[in-house]
Amino acid sequence: MEEMSRRVVLPDGDWVAEVDEDPTSTVLSPPESAGTEPPHLSLMRKKGFVSYDEFGDTGAMRWHPRGMVVKDLLERYASSIANALETHRVETPTMYDAARPEISEQVSSFDERQYTTSGRDPLYLRFASDFGHFSTLRTLNLTEQQLPVRLYELAHGVFRQERSGETTALTRQREFTLPDIHTAVANESMGRTEFVRQAALALETEDAFDLEYALKLSMNAQDLEERREWVAELAGTLEKPIVLDIRPTAERYWTVKLDYLFVDGYGNTTELATVELDSETVSRFDITYERDSRSTHPVLVHCSPTGSIERAFAAMLDRAAERRNPQFPVWLSPTQVRLIPVGAAHDAYCADIAKRLESRSVRVDIDDRDRTVGKRVAKAEQDWVPYYIVVGDDEVKESSLQVTRRPEGIERSMALGELESVIDDATSGFPDATLCHARRLSERTRFDSL
């Protein structure tokens, strides 16, 4: 591998001297708990989110009801980012003709191993939405007035042929889900503007997922000299340091690539969101637009605003494991409120509360199992429920609830309307979803032992 020199540009535009350490070492410290196994590997099964399927391919996952709530919300959130960009949502094929030269050339420029079917007419399984989006763009008969044109796909079924020893739980799989945006713009200047806009939207996932990112920008030395001022402006807009990977020569289809990195349970950096600037692919796939009655190649911006849904989920589990009271953001919690009736006499009141909360799009369940109150409280803690309420005689008589805010371990008296307002504040601007299993725990099948 060719030697790459690295340096850091700060949000104020200052440049730090070259460093040889890992690209995130100057801006992000690895977790103290980093070891030989990522925390999400055990948490995903222990908490009933995801497990391995013994009949599936190596590392293949099956998603359980609690995990499906989170996965659904992550997918909806990724789509909301695409909606903010006013994208055109499409759906494209999974397999492509390996004999097409533009397809095979694009595969060779991508730094991953690909699945290819056997037989008389071999096919590539897609590694992203690239092929389908490029074939769509080349047939649109675009004009300069129509640009930029943005295509978005929530690609279920994206494939990388990882070796069996390389598959790592949720962070490195052979099949995954990838939100993918491709934007055609008129020229390099517009491409840089679009790049910054999409980079800023992708960075919003840092707060939404309660993570901490390090940013790495890759390009060759000549491109850096030409874009030096723009790189400083990018760091200022994103208000984060950016580590530069300066490559001696162009090695990929992209000319500029921004990676959003998190430190996984191994202490290694793992890529989530990406934004790329690409002027090579348009000629390979003959993507053009009409300008002054002449056909002209546009510039492409590639963006996955979250990275794969599976990796985003893994990152949140790994981060949660580092906290004293592990938690997800309230909007991503599979259950947001749990009601624990002291006895059968309090069940109807819990059902009334649940019905009202559900009308406000709150995910609420009732632990009506034949267990002691203490054991049911412990279960709410184990399930990372952000708000849980024990309902007894006093709550029924006084119409006041003793709400435990789990992350802080604080109990306070609230009227139901106040609790609704607190949850509204915590979830405002984010998508909602319903439970993926029965409201009552007594009616559920256990998935946390698989």
Secondary structure, DSSP 8 states (H G I E B T S, - for coil): ----EEEEE-TTS-EEEEE-S-TTTTT----TT--SS-HHHHHHHHTTSEEE-TTSSTT-EEE-HHHHHHHHHHHHHHHHHHHHTT-EE----SEEETTSHHHHHHHHTSSS---B--SSS-EEE-SSSHHHHHHHHTTS-EEGGG-SEEEEEEEEEEE----TTT-BTTTB-SEEEEEEEEEEESSHHHHHHHHHHHHHHHHHHHHHTT---EEEEEEEHHHHHHHHHHHHHHHHHHTS-EEEEEESS--SS-SEEEEEEEE-TTS-EEEEEEEEEESSHHHHTT--EEETTEEE--EEEEEESS--HHHHHHHHHHHHHTSSS----GGG-S-SEEEEESSGGGHHHHHHHHHHHHHTT--EEE--SSS-HHHHHHHHHHTT-SEEEEE-HHHHHH--EEEEETTTTEEEEE-HHHHHHHHHHHHTTS-----SS-SBGGG----TT-
